[in-house]
Structures are given as C-alpha cells and as structure tokens.
Amino acid sequence: MNAIITVVGGDKVGIIAKVSAFLAERDINIEDISQTVLSGNFVMMMMVSLGACSKPLEEVKCELNDLGGALNVSISIMHEKVFSAMHASYIEPVSHRGNFVKKNEEVNRRVAAKAAAQRTRSLRY
C-alpha cells in the first residue's frame, strides 16, 4: 500500500533526517520525495510504501502526529487513493463553447460523487 506524507512547518535543521529515521525504523520505504522552503516555511511531500510495515496506518498516523508535535511541524499521512481522489482533475474538451459550462458542471458532479464513494470505501478498511 502506498501513502502520501506531508510535512509543513517552520524550517529548522533535522526535519528530513528525523522523519526519514522514523520511517526507516518502521520499514516504511520512501518511494519519492519533494521538499522546499517557502518564506521560512518547510514544506515536504513524500510518496511512501507501507508494504513491509507491520503497523496499521492509523497507528502510524498517531505516531507521526506525535513526531510532528516534537518537531513543531504538522505531519499528515493518507492513503494514496484518498489523496488522488481529493486532487483529481478532469477536463473534458467540448467543441461547442456554449455547452462547456454545462458539461463542466456534469463532470464536476461525477468527480465529486466518485471521490466521495472512494473516501467512504477507504474509511471502511
């Protein structure tokens, strides 16, 4: 199972090292990572694999919350499917400009319904 971890807070030495060590101790592999500092704010996003982790996602989430408190940053983790559903963007080209708004409203309704269904399914697991 893949998940997305986000870390946001004031920049200081050791955030990446401590979050990475936390993940390594739990056999959570970092598949991809992006980080930047924006106006003194540290922002990091990680795609991680929990396939070898023996702890359930909810327990890892609680432990990451505690780590975030110790580092004075906000750390969140969510299943990749939930993240993808929340940030899905669908654009259907329409040849007639007059139909564009109507078509976009239909697409937005379908996307919202699909995302809600996926969130509901993932919460059951």
N, CA, C and O atoms as CSV, one atom per row, in Angstrom:
chain,resi,resn,atom,element,x,y,z
A,1,MET,N,N,0.838,-1.179,0.000
A,1,MET,CA,C,0.000,0.000,0.000
A,1,MET,C,C,0.884,1.242,0.000
A,1,MET,O,O,1.867,1.316,0.737
A,2,ASN,N,N,0.528,2.209,-0.826
A,2,ASN,CA,C,1.238,3.474,-0.868
A,2,ASN,C,C,0.446,4.539,-0.133
A,2,ASN,O,O,-0.780,4.484,-0.049
A,3,ALA,N,N,1.179,5.510,0.397
A,3,ALA,CA,C,0.550,6.627,1.104
A,3,ALA,C,C,1.327,7.900,0.800
A,3,ALA,O,O,2.469,7.854,0.344
A,4,ILE,N,N,0.694,9.028,1.057
A,4,ILE,CA,C,1.304,10.346,0.894
A,4,ILE,C,C,1.494,10.938,2.284
A,4,ILE,O,O,0.566,10.983,3.091
A,5,ILE,N,N,2.716,11.390,2.544
A,5,ILE,CA,C,3.023,12.081,3.804
A,5,ILE,C,C,3.340,13.526,3.470
A,5,ILE,O,O,4.123,13.799,2.560
A,6,THR,N,N,2.734,14.457,4.206
A,6,THR,CA,C,3.074,15.863,4.059
A,6,THR,C,C,3.597,16.384,5.392
A,6,THR,O,O,3.107,16.022,6.461
A,7,VAL,N,N,4.603,17.241,5.297
A,7,VAL,CA,C,5.203,17.861,6.479
A,7,VAL,C,C,5.263,19.361,6.209
A,7,VAL,O,O,5.832,19.791,5.205
A,8,VAL,N,N,4.680,20.153,7.099
A,8,VAL,CA,C,4.645,21.608,6.930
A,8,VAL,C,C,4.937,22.262,8.269
A,8,VAL,O,O,4.379,21.873,9.295
A,9,GLY,N,N,5.815,23.257,8.255
A,9,GLY,CA,C,6.105,23.993,9.485
A,9,GLY,C,C,7.311,24.885,9.313
A,9,GLY,O,O,7.856,25.007,8.217
A,10,GLY,N,N,7.722,25.505,10.393
A,10,GLY,CA,C,8.897,26.354,10.365
A,10,GLY,C,C,10.145,25.542,10.033
A,10,GLY,O,O,10.317,24.424,10.519
A,11,ASP,N,N,11.007,26.112,9.205
A,11,ASP,CA,C,12.215,25.413,8.787
A,11,ASP,C,C,13.230,25.365,9.924
A,11,ASP,O,O,13.460,26.357,10.616
A,12,LYS,N,N,13.833,24.190,10.102
A,12,LYS,CA,C,14.929,24.039,11.055
A,12,LYS,C,C,15.718,22.788,10.699
A,12,LYS,O,O,15.240,21.931,9.957
A,13,VAL,N,N,16.895,22.692,11.218
A,13,VAL,CA,C,17.793,21.571,10.932
A,13,VAL,C,C,17.205,20.264,11.460
A,13,VAL,O,O,16.706,20.212,12.584
A,14,GLY,N,N,17.265,19.210,10.643
A,14,GLY,CA,C,16.947,17.870,11.106
A,14,GLY,C,C,15.570,17.340,10.805
A,14,GLY,O,O,15.283,16.193,11.150
A,15,ILE,N,N,14.692,18.115,10.174
A,15,ILE,CA,C,13.333,17.629,9.921
A,15,ILE,C,C,13.370,16.405,9.008
A,15,ILE,O,O,12.780,15.374,9.332
A,16,ILE,N,N,14.051,16.508,7.884
A,16,ILE,CA,C,14.112,15.386,6.940
A,16,ILE,C,C,14.760,14.175,7.601
A,16,ILE,O,O,14.276,13.053,7.452
A,17,ALA,N,N,15.845,14.395,8.325
A,17,ALA,CA,C,16.556,13.285,8.979
A,17,ALA,C,C,15.666,12.562,9.985
A,17,ALA,O,O,15.649,11.332,10.030
A,18,LYS,N,N,14.933,13.316,10.784
A,18,LYS,CA,C,14.102,12.684,11.824
A,18,LYS,C,C,12.889,11.970,11.235
A,18,LYS,O,O,12.528,10.884,11.691
A,19,VAL,N,N,12.262,12.563,10.235
A,19,VAL,CA,C,11.115,11.908,9.600
A,19,VAL,C,C,11.591,10.650,8.859
A,19,VAL,O,O,10.945,9.604,8.929
A,20,SER,N,N,12.710,10.755,8.159
A,20,SER,CA,C,13.255,9.596,7.433
A,20,SER,C,C,13.649,8.474,8.390
A,20,SER,O,O,13.393,7.304,8.104
A,21,ALA,N,N,14.267,8.810,9.515
A,21,ALA,CA,C,14.642,7.798,10.504
A,21,ALA,C,C,13.398,7.124,11.077
A,21,ALA,O,O,13.377,5.906,11.258
A,22,PHE,N,N,12.369,7.907,11.360
A,22,PHE,CA,C,11.096,7.369,11.853
A,22,PHE,C,C,10.555,6.326,10.876
A,22,PHE,O,O,10.153,5.233,11.277
A,23,LEU,N,N,10.550,6.677,9.588
A,23,LEU,CA,C,10.020,5.768,8.572
A,23,LEU,C,C,10.877,4.510,8.450
A,23,LEU,O,O,10.345,3.405,8.349
A,24,ALA,N,N,12.199,4.672,8.458
A,24,ALA,CA,C,13.103,3.528,8.330
A,24,ALA,C,C,12.932,2.548,9.491
A,24,ALA,O,O,12.979,1.334,9.294
A,25,GLU,N,N,12.735,3.070,10.686
A,25,GLU,CA,C,12.544,2.213,11.871
A,25,GLU,C,C,11.288,1.353,11.751
A,25,GLU,O,O,11.181,0.317,12.408
A,26,ARG,N,N,10.346,1.774,10.922
A,26,ARG,CA,C,9.081,1.052,10.768
A,26,ARG,C,C,8.990,0.328,9.423
A,26,ARG,O,O,7.912,-0.115,9.027
A,27,ASP,N,N,10.124,0.208,8.722
A,27,ASP,CA,C,10.179,-0.454,7.405
A,27,ASP,C,C,9.250,0.193,6.387
A,27,ASP,O,O,8.651,-0.484,5.552
A,28,ILE,N,N,9.142,1.508,6.473
A,28,ILE,CA,C,8.365,2.271,5.501
A,28,ILE,C,C,9.352,2.880,4.516
A,28,ILE,O,O,10.214,3.675,4.889
A,29,ASN,N,N,9.209,2.493,3.248
A,29,ASN,CA,C,10.153,2.923,2.220
A,29,ASN,C,C,9.706,4.230,1.573
A,29,ASN,O,O,8.535,4.390,1.227
A,30,ILE,N,N,10.639,5.157,1.412
A,30,ILE,CA,C,10.362,6.412,0.712
A,30,ILE,C,C,10.539,6.156,-0.774
A,30,ILE,O,O,11.648,5.886,-1.236
A,31,GLU,N,N,9.441,6.240,-1.527
A,31,GLU,CA,C,9.464,5.998,-2.974
A,31,GLU,C,C,9.821,7.272,-3.735
A,31,GLU,O,O,10.522,7.217,-4.746
A,32,ASP,N,N,9.344,8.411,-3.257
A,32,ASP,CA,C,9.603,9.685,-3.915
A,32,ASP,C,C,9.495,10.777,-2.859
A,32,ASP,O,O,8.751,10.642,-1.888
A,33,ILE,N,N,10.243,11.858,-3.056
A,33,ILE,CA,C,10.240,12.938,-2.068
A,33,ILE,C,C,10.458,14.273,-2.777
A,33,ILE,O,O,11.230,14.374,-3.730
A,34,SER,N,N,9.760,15.286,-2.289
A,34,SER,CA,C,9.930,16.647,-2.779
A,34,SER,C,C,9.856,17.561,-1.571
A,34,SER,O,O,8.974,17.412,-0.725
A,35,GLN,N,N,10.783,18.512,-1.489
A,35,GLN,CA,C,10.735,19.457,-0.371
A,35,GLN,C,C,11.250,20.810,-0.826
A,35,GLN,O,O,12.056,20.922,-1.750
A,36,THR,N,N,10.759,21.824,-0.150
A,36,THR,CA,C,11.198,23.180,-0.435
A,36,THR,C,C,10.994,24.017,0.821
A,36,THR,O,O,10.332,23.598,1.771
A,37,VAL,N,N,11.576,25.199,0.801
A,37,VAL,CA,C,11.364,26.165,1.871
A,37,VAL,C,C,10.746,27.406,1.227
A,37,VAL,O,O,11.336,28.019,0.337
A,38,LEU,N,N,9.557,27.760,1.690
A,38,LEU,CA,C,8.840,28.917,1.164
A,38,LEU,C,C,8.711,29.959,2.259
A,38,LEU,O,O,7.991,29.753,3.236
A,39,SER,N,N,9.403,31.071,2.100
A,39,SER,CA,C,9.354,32.170,3.070
A,39,SER,C,C,9.579,31.683,4.502
A,39,SER,O,O,8.875,32.099,5.422
A,40,GLY,N,N,10.550,30.812,4.682
A,40,GLY,CA,C,10.878,30.309,6.009
A,40,GLY,C,C,10.050,29.128,6.455
A,40,GLY,O,O,10.275,28.595,7.542
A,41,ASN,N,N,9.093,28.703,5.640
A,41,ASN,CA,C,8.251,27.545,5.959
A,41,ASN,C,C,8.738,26.317,5.209
A,41,ASN,O,O,8.881,26.339,3.986
A,42,PHE,N,N,8.989,25.257,5.945
A,42,PHE,CA,C,9.419,23.990,5.379
A,42,PHE,C,C,8.191,23.248,4.857
A,42,PHE,O,O,7.191,23.120,5.564
A,43,VAL,N,N,8.269,22.761,3.624
A,43,VAL,CA,C,7.171,22.013,3.018
A,43,VAL,C,C,7.755,20.766,2.356
A,43,VAL,O,O,8.636,20.870,1.503
A,44,MET,N,N,7.263,19.585,2.750
A,44,MET,CA,C,7.763,18.338,2.174
A,44,MET,C,C,6.583,17.420,1.869
A,44,MET,O,O,5.609,17.351,2.618
A,45,MET,N,N,6.703,16.721,0.751
A,45,MET,CA,C,5.717,15.710,0.374
A,45,MET,C,C,6.480,14.441,0.023
A,45,MET,O,O,7.464,14.482,-0.714
A,46,MET,N,N,6.020,13.320,0.555
A,46,MET,CA,C,6.662,12.036,0.304
A,46,MET,C,C,5.621,11.026,-0.166
A,46,MET,O,O,4.501,10.987,0.343
A,47,MET,N,N,6.007,10.211,-1.144
A,47,MET,CA,C,5.226,9.030,-1.506
A,47,MET,C,C,5.952,7.874,-0.840
A,47,MET,O,O,7.138,7.659,-1.092
A,48,VAL,N,N,5.255,7.129,0.007
A,48,VAL,CA,C,5.886,6.040,0.753
A,48,VAL,C,C,5.154,4.726,0.505
A,48,VAL,O,O,3.972,4.706,0.162
A,49,SER,N,N,5.886,3.634,0.687
A,49,SER,CA,C,5.318,2.301,0.575
A,49,SER,C,C,5.277,1.677,1.964
A,49,SER,O,O,6.300,1.585,2.643
A,50,LEU,N,N,4.103,1.254,2.377
A,50,LEU,CA,C,3.934,0.635,3.687
A,50,LEU,C,C,3.843,-0.887,3.592
A,50,LEU,O,O,3.418,-1.544,4.543
A,51,GLY,N,N,4.236,-1.442,2.464
A,51,GLY,CA,C,4.125,-2.874,2.237
A,51,GLY,C,C,4.838,-3.725,3.270
A,51,GLY,O,O,4.337,-4.790,3.632
A,52,ALA,N,N,6.001,-3.287,3.758
A,52,ALA,CA,C,6.775,-4.061,4.737
A,52,ALA,C,C,6.490,-3.645,6.175
A,52,ALA,O,O,6.986,-4.271,7.111
A,53,CYS,N,N,5.696,-2.595,6.358
A,53,CYS,CA,C,5.400,-2.096,7.705
A,53,CYS,C,C,4.390,-3.010,8.387
A,53,CYS,O,O,3.368,-3.367,7.801
A,54,SER,N,N,4.683,-3.385,9.629
A,54,SER,CA,C,3.793,-4.294,10.358
A,54,SER,C,C,2.689,-3.554,11.124
A,54,SER,O,O,1.774,-4.183,11.654
A,55,LYS,N,N,2.773,-2.225,11.181
A,55,LYS,CA,C,1.784,-1.450,11.933
A,55,LYS,C,C,0.661,-0.985,11.013
A,55,LYS,O,O,0.895,-0.708,9.836
A,56,PRO,N,N,-0.558,-0.898,11.545
A,56,PRO,CA,C,-1.661,-0.371,10.725
A,56,PRO,C,C,-1.488,1.129,10.481
A,56,PRO,O,O,-0.829,1.827,11.251
A,57,LEU,N,N,-2.088,1.602,9.404
A,57,LEU,CA,C,-1.975,3.007,9.009
A,57,LEU,C,C,-2.398,3.947,10.134
A,57,LEU,O,O,-1.745,4.969,10.347
A,58,GLU,N,N,-3.458,3.639,10.849
A,58,GLU,CA,C,-3.941,4.514,11.916
A,58,GLU,C,C,-2.903,4.672,13.034
A,58,GLU,O,O,-2.763,5.756,13.600
A,59,GLU,N,N,-2.181,3.600,13.351
A,59,GLU,CA,C,-1.139,3.687,14.378
A,59,GLU,C,C,0.033,4.537,13.897
A,59,GLU,O,O,0.573,5.350,14.646
A,60,VAL,N,N,0.418,4.338,12.636
A,60,VAL,CA,C,1.495,5.159,12.053
A,60,VAL,C,C,1.077,6.623,12.046
A,60,VAL,O,O,1.888,7.506,12.325
A,61,LYS,N,N,-0.188,6.877,11.727
A,61,LYS,CA,C,-0.716,8.247,11.708
A,61,LYS,C,C,-0.583,8.898,13.086
A,61,LYS,O,O,-0.155,10.048,13.185
A,62,CYS,N,N,-0.944,8.180,14.143
A,62,CYS,CA,C,-0.834,8.707,15.508
A,62,CYS,C,C,0.622,8.983,15.881
A,62,CYS,O,O,0.935,10.015,16.474
A,63,GLU,N,N,1.501,8.057,15.528
A,63,GLU,CA,C,2.921,8.233,15.842
A,63,GLU,C,C,3.528,9.403,15.071
A,63,GLU,O,O,4.363,10.134,15.604
A,64,LEU,N,N,3.106,9.580,13.805
A,64,LEU,CA,C,3.585,10.730,13.031
A,64,LEU,C,C,3.073,12.040,13.628
A,64,LEU,O,O,3.781,13.047,13.625
A,65,ASN,N,N,1.866,12.021,14.129
A,65,ASN,CA,C,1.320,13.202,14.791
A,65,ASN,C,C,2.166,13.580,16.005
A,65,ASN,O,O,2.459,14.755,16.230
A,66,ASP,N,N,2.557,12.562,16.789
A,66,ASP,CA,C,3.424,12.803,17.950
A,66,ASP,C,C,4.779,13.350,17.522
A,66,ASP,O,O,5.304,14.280,18.134
A,67,LEU,N,N,5.345,12.764,16.459
A,67,LEU,CA,C,6.637,13.242,15.950
A,67,LEU,C,C,6.517,14.692,15.485
A,67,LEU,O,O,7.403,15.507,15.743
A,68,GLY,N,N,5.420,15.008,14.799
A,68,GLY,CA,C,5.189,16.378,14.353
A,68,GLY,C,C,5.143,17.347,15.519
A,68,GLY,O,O,5.673,18.455,15.436
A,69,GLY,N,N,4.507,16.927,16.611
A,69,GLY,CA,C,4.465,17.773,17.808
A,69,GLY,C,C,5.849,18.010,18.371
A,69,GLY,O,O,6.176,19.125,18.777
A,70,ALA,N,N,6.671,16.958,18.398
A,70,ALA,CA,C,8.043,17.088,18.912
A,70,ALA,C,C,8.898,17.994,18.029
A,70,ALA,O,O,9.781,18.696,18.521
A,71,LEU,N,N,8.628,17.973,16.709
A,71,LEU,CA,C,9.404,18.801,15.772
A,71,LEU,C,C,8.764,20.175,15.548
A,71,LEU,O,O,9.332,21.023,14.860
A,72,ASN,N,N,7.592,20.386,16.125
A,72,ASN,CA,C,6.834,21.628,15.947
A,72,ASN,C,C,6.465,21.866,14.480
A,72,ASN,O,O,6.542,22.986,13.974
A,73,VAL,N,N,6.055,20.761,13.803
A,73,VAL,CA,C,5.565,20.827,12.427
A,73,VAL,C,C,4.285,19.996,12.349
A,73,VAL,O,O,3.985,19.211,13.249
A,74,SER,N,N,3.549,20.177,11.279
A,74,SER,CA,C,2.350,19.379,11.036
A,74,SER,C,C,2.715,18.242,10.088
A,74,SER,O,O,3.231,18.483,8.997
A,75,ILE,N,N,2.448,16.994,10.504
A,75,ILE,CA,C,2.725,15.839,9.660
A,75,ILE,C,C,1.417,15.079,9.460
A,75,ILE,O,O,0.741,14.723,10.425
A,76,SER,N,N,1.072,14.836,8.203
A,76,SER,CA,C,-0.130,14.056,7.927
A,76,SER,C,C,0.201,12.941,6.945
A,76,SER,O,O,1.129,13.053,6.145
A,77,ILE,N,N,-0.577,11.861,7.022
A,77,ILE,CA,C,-0.420,10.736,6.115
A,77,ILE,C,C,-1.803,10.297,5.678
A,77,ILE,O,O,-2.730,10.239,6.485
A,78,MET,N,N,-1.936,9.988,4.401
A,78,MET,CA,C,-3.202,9.463,3.892
A,78,MET,C,C,-2.927,8.468,2.782
A,78,MET,O,O,-1.926,8.555,2.070
A,79,HIS,N,N,-3.835,7.531,2.656
A,79,HIS,CA,C,-3.732,6.516,1.622
A,79,HIS,C,C,-3.648,7.211,0.260
A,79,HIS,O,O,-4.326,8.212,0.029
A,80,GLU,N,N,-2.838,6.693,-0.616
A,80,GLU,CA,C,-2.640,7.288,-1.939
A,80,GLU,C,C,-3.956,7.453,-2.698
A,80,GLU,O,O,-4.137,8.452,-3.394
A,81,LYS,N,N,-4.874,6.497,-2.578
A,81,LYS,CA,C,-6.141,6.570,-3.305
A,81,LYS,C,C,-6.995,7.731,-2.806
A,81,LYS,O,O,-7.665,8.390,-3.602
A,82,VAL,N,N,-6.980,7.987,-1.510
A,82,VAL,CA,C,-7.736,9.113,-0.956
A,82,VAL,C,C,-7.136,10.417,-1.464
A,82,VAL,O,O,-7.863,11.318,-1.884
A,83,PHE,N,N,-5.812,10.517,-1.426
A,83,PHE,CA,C,-5.129,11.719,-1.906
A,83,PHE,C,C,-5.459,11.968,-3.374
A,83,PHE,O,O,-5.780,13.091,-3.763
A,84,SER,N,N,-5.378,10.912,-4.188
A,84,SER,CA,C,-5.651,11.051,-5.623
A,84,SER,C,C,-7.088,11.482,-5.870
A,84,SER,O,O,-7.350,12.320,-6.733
A,85,ALA,N,N,-8.013,10.913,-5.119
A,85,ALA,CA,C,-9.423,11.272,-5.290
A,85,ALA,C,C,-9.672,12.724,-4.902
A,85,ALA,O,O,-10.460,13.415,-5.548
A,86,MET,N,N,-9.006,13.185,-3.854
A,86,MET,CA,C,-9.188,14.564,-3.398
A,86,MET,C,C,-8.645,15.573,-4.400
A,86,MET,O,O,-9.159,16.685,-4.518
A,87,HIS,N,N,-7.600,15.174,-5.119
A,87,HIS,CA,C,-6.927,16.110,-6.016
A,87,HIS,C,C,-7.133,15.765,-7.482
A,87,HIS,O,O,-6.368,16.208,-8.338
A,88,ALA,N,N,-8.165,14.974,-7.777
A,88,ALA,CA,C,-8.450,14.596,-9.157
A,88,ALA,C,C,-8.929,15.815,-9.937
A,88,ALA,O,O,-9.683,16.644,-9.429
A,89,SER,N,N,-8.481,15.898,-11.156
A,89,SER,CA,C,-8.886,16.995,-12.024
A,89,SER,C,C,-9.220,16.411,-13.388
A,89,SER,O,O,-8.354,15.860,-14.067
A,90,TYR,N,N,-10.451,16.534,-13.774
A,90,TYR,CA,C,-10.889,16.005,-15.054
A,90,TYR,C,C,-11.310,17.162,-15.945
A,90,TYR,O,O,-12.076,18.035,-15.535
A,91,ILE,N,N,-10.799,17.156,-17.169
A,91,ILE,CA,C,-11.193,18.168,-18.141
A,91,ILE,C,C,-11.645,17.427,-19.390
A,91,ILE,O,O,-10.868,16.691,-19.997
A,92,GLU,N,N,-12.900,17.622,-19.772
A,92,GLU,CA,C,-13.411,17.020,-20.986
A,92,GLU,C,C,-13.557,18.116,-22.023
A,92,GLU,O,O,-14.316,19.065,-21.829
A,93,PRO,N,N,-12.828,17.986,-23.125
A,93,PRO,CA,C,-12.961,19.010,-24.167
A,93,PRO,C,C,-14.351,18.973,-24.791
A,93,PRO,O,O,-14.901,17.904,-25.059
A,94,VAL,N,N,-14.891,20.131,-25.012
A,94,VAL,CA,C,-16.201,20.250,-25.632
A,94,VAL,C,C,-16.047,21.186,-26.820
A,94,VAL,O,O,-15.489,22.276,-26.695
A,95,SER,N,N,-16.543,20.759,-27.967
A,95,SER,CA,C,-16.347,21.548,-29.180
A,95,SER,C,C,-17.179,22.822,-29.199
A,95,SER,O,O,-16.769,23.820,-29.792
A,96,HIS,N,N,-18.328,22.801,-28.567
A,96,HIS,CA,C,-19.208,23.955,-28.560
A,96,HIS,C,C,-19.023,24.747,-27.287
A,96,HIS,O,O,-19.266,24.217,-26.203
A,97,ARG,N,N,-18.601,26.000,-27.375
A,97,ARG,CA,C,-18.330,26.794,-26.184
A,97,ARG,C,C,-19.568,26.952,-25.298
A,97,ARG,O,O,-19.434,26.976,-24.075
A,98,GLY,N,N,-20.728,27.058,-25.858
A,98,GLY,CA,C,-21.950,27.227,-25.088
A,98,GLY,C,C,-22.238,26.040,-24.177
A,98,GLY,O,O,-22.866,26.204,-23.131
A,99,ASN,N,N,-21.793,24.859,-24.555
A,99,ASN,CA,C,-22.021,23.658,-23.761
A,99,ASN,C,C,-20.935,23.443,-22.709
A,99,ASN,O,O,-21.067,22.568,-21.853
A,100,PHE,N,N,-19.868,24.231,-22.766
A,100,PHE,CA,C,-18.716,23.996,-21.880
A,100,PHE,C,C,-19.098,24.072,-20.408
A,100,PHE,O,O,-18.748,23.181,-19.635
A,101,VAL,N,N,-19.808,25.118,-20.010
A,101,VAL,CA,C,-20.170,25.288,-18.598
A,101,VAL,C,C,-21.067,24.145,-18.156
A,101,VAL,O,O,-20.848,23.554,-17.099
A,102,LYS,N,N,-22.076,23.831,-18.959
A,102,LYS,CA,C,-22.987,22.735,-18.617
A,102,LYS,C,C,-22.212,21.415,-18.508
A,102,LYS,O,O,-22.430,20.654,-17.566
A,103,LYS,N,N,-21.320,21.136,-19.450
A,103,LYS,CA,C,-20.550,19.898,-19.445
A,103,LYS,C,C,-19.628,19.858,-18.225
A,103,LYS,O,O,-19.502,18.816,-17.581
A,104,ASN,N,N,-18.980,20.986,-17.901
A,104,ASN,CA,C,-18.097,21.039,-16.736
A,104,ASN,C,C,-18.857,20.759,-15.448
A,104,ASN,O,O,-18.338,20.073,-14.567
A,105,GLU,N,N,-20.079,21.277,-15.320
A,105,GLU,CA,C,-20.887,21.020,-14.130
A,105,GLU,C,C,-21.196,19.535,-13.997
A,105,GLU,O,O,-21.170,18.989,-12.894
A,106,GLU,N,N,-21.488,18.884,-15.112
A,106,GLU,CA,C,-21.748,17.443,-15.101
A,106,GLU,C,C,-20.503,16.674,-14.677
A,106,GLU,O,O,-20.574,15.758,-13.857
A,107,VAL,N,N,-19.369,17.054,-15.242
A,107,VAL,CA,C,-18.103,16.387,-14.905
A,107,VAL,C,C,-17.785,16.588,-13.432
A,107,VAL,O,O,-17.403,15.636,-12.752
A,108,ASN,N,N,-17.935,17.811,-12.925
A,108,ASN,CA,C,-17.655,18.084,-11.519
A,108,ASN,C,C,-18.546,17.267,-10.593
A,108,ASN,O,O,-18.077,16.781,-9.564
A,109,ARG,N,N,-19.835,17.103,-10.940
A,109,ARG,CA,C,-20.739,16.283,-10.132
A,109,ARG,C,C,-20.285,14.822,-10.112
A,109,ARG,O,O,-20.288,14.179,-9.063
A,110,ARG,N,N,-19.890,14.298,-11.293
A,110,ARG,CA,C,-19.433,12.909,-11.360
A,110,ARG,C,C,-18.146,12.712,-10.572
A,110,ARG,O,O,-17.996,11.716,-9.865
A,111,VAL,N,N,-17.212,13.660,-10.688
A,111,VAL,CA,C,-15.940,13.565,-9.963
A,111,VAL,C,C,-16.184,13.614,-8.464
A,111,VAL,O,O,-15.598,12.830,-7.717
A,112,ALA,N,N,-17.043,14.524,-8.013
A,112,ALA,CA,C,-17.333,14.639,-6.577
A,112,ALA,C,C,-17.983,13.363,-6.054
A,112,ALA,O,O,-17.650,12.903,-4.961
A,113,ALA,N,N,-18.896,12.793,-6.813
A,113,ALA,CA,C,-19.559,11.553,-6.384
A,113,ALA,C,C,-18.556,10.404,-6.316
A,113,ALA,O,O,-18.580,9.610,-5.376
A,114,LYS,N,N,-17.681,10.319,-7.305
A,114,LYS,CA,C,-16.674,9.254,-7.321
A,114,LYS,C,C,-15.708,9.409,-6.146
A,114,LYS,O,O,-15.375,8.423,-5.488
A,115,ALA,N,N,-15.255,10.632,-5.878
A,115,ALA,CA,C,-14.327,10.874,-4.757
A,115,ALA,C,C,-14.987,10.542,-3.429
A,115,ALA,O,O,-14.352,9.954,-2.553
A,116,ALA,N,N,-16.250,10.909,-3.269
A,116,ALA,CA,C,-16.958,10.608,-2.020
A,116,ALA,C,C,-17.095,9.102,-1.830
A,116,ALA,O,O,-16.932,8.597,-0.719
A,117,ALA,N,N,-17.391,8.387,-2.907
A,117,ALA,CA,C,-17.523,6.931,-2.820
A,117,ALA,C,C,-16.190,6.295,-2.457
A,117,ALA,O,O,-16.145,5.365,-1.652
A,118,GLN,N,N,-15.096,6.791,-3.048
A,118,GLN,CA,C,-13.775,6.238,-2.735
A,118,GLN,C,C,-13.393,6.527,-1.294
A,118,GLN,O,O,-12.827,5.664,-0.623
A,119,ARG,N,N,-13.691,7.728,-0.804
A,119,ARG,CA,C,-13.372,8.056,0.589
A,119,ARG,C,C,-14.155,7.145,1.532
A,119,ARG,O,O,-13.611,6.663,2.525
A,120,THR,N,N,-15.416,6.911,1.225
A,120,THR,CA,C,-16.252,6.055,2.055
A,120,THR,C,C,-15.712,4.631,2.079
A,120,THR,O,O,-15.630,4.012,3.140
A,121,ARG,N,N,-15.341,4.109,0.902
A,121,ARG,CA,C,-14.783,2.754,0.830
A,121,ARG,C,C,-13.482,2.651,1.607
A,121,ARG,O,O,-13.278,1.674,2.328
A,122,SER,N,N,-12.594,3.634,1.478
A,122,SER,CA,C,-11.292,3.554,2.149
A,122,SER,C,C,-11.432,3.684,3.657
A,122,SER,O,O,-10.611,3.142,4.398
A,123,LEU,N,N,-12.454,4.392,4.128
A,123,LEU,CA,C,-12.656,4.538,5.572
A,123,LEU,C,C,-13.130,3.228,6.199
A,123,LEU,O,O,-12.922,2.998,7.390
A,124,ARG,N,N,-13.763,2.375,5.403
A,124,ARG,CA,C,-14.216,1.083,5.918
A,124,ARG,C,C,-13.059,0.140,6.180
A,124,ARG,O,O,-13.184,-0.762,7.008
A,125,TYR,N,N,-11.945,0.318,5.506
A,125,TYR,CA,C,-10.796,-0.579,5.671
A,125,TYR,C,C,-9.947,-0.046,6.765
A,125,TYR,O,O,-8.916,-0.635,7.089
